[in-house]
Amino acid sequence: MKNILVLFLLLFIIGCGNNNDCSVCPEEPVLHDVEFIVTGTGSFAFMKLGYGDCKFGHSVSLLPYQEEHVVGDSTWVYLYAENCDSIGYIEVSVVVDGVLWQLHRSEDPYGEAEVFGKIK
């Protein structure tokens, strides 16, 4: 039993260096491959926040628009798009590690679509 306690104490010290508070030990961030996708039938303006990165009021007429980022763990993502035409649709989606994470579609004239959340 004493050997187990010594082994546990040794592992604790090695795992956290000489720091007695394990909560301050840096953790290796989990990286995610995040893809922002905006599609629609006409031109649109969009704003994207994530990984300390943002774009405001970009007008895009070539569809679809796609952009990929590798982001750290617990990253907030916001993707917003506005249909600049009176007909058609606008759709935004975020794909995380190859899996659809969120999608929002609007078929209203001059409609808006957005996804928002925290990637864990």
C-alpha positions, 0 to 999 in steps of 0.5 A, spaced: 500 500 500 505 504 501 508 503 494 502 505 491 502 511 495 509 513 493 508 511 486 502 516 485 506 521 489 511 520 484 506 520 478 503 527 481 510 530 481 512 528 474 505 530 471 505 537 474 512 539 474 514 542 481 508 545 482 503 543 487 497 546 484 495 541 478 490 546 475 495 550 472 498 545 468 498 547 461 493 542 457 495 540 450 489 544 446 485 539 441 485 542 434 479 541 430 479 542 422 473 547 421 470 549 415 465 555 414 460 554 408 456 559 405 451 558 399 445 561 396 442 563 389 445 570 388 450 575 392 450 575 399 454 579 405 457 575 411 461 576 417 465 570 420 468 570 427 472 564 430 479 563 431 480 570 432 478 571 425 473 576 422 470 579 416 465 584 415 461 586 409 464 582 404 460 581 398 460 574 395 457 573 388 461 566 386 458 560 390 459 556 394 464 560 398 468 555 403 474 557 408 477 552 412 481 553 419 484 549 424 482 552 431 483 550 438 479 547 443 473 551 446 473 556 440 467 560 439 464 560 432 459 565 429 457 565 421 452 570 419 450 571 412 445 576 408 441 574 402 443 581 398 437 579 393 430 579 393 429 572 391 432 565 392 435 562 398 441 563 403 444 557 407 450 557 412 453 551 415 459 549 419 463 543 419 467 540 424 472 535 423 468 533 417 462 532 420 456 537 419 456 541 426 450 546 425 446 549 419 441 554 418 437 556 411 433 562 410 428 562 403 426 569 405 427 575 400 433 578 403 433 573 408 439 572 414 442 565 416 447 564 422 450 559 426 453 560 433 456 556 438 462 553 442 466 548 439 468 543 444 
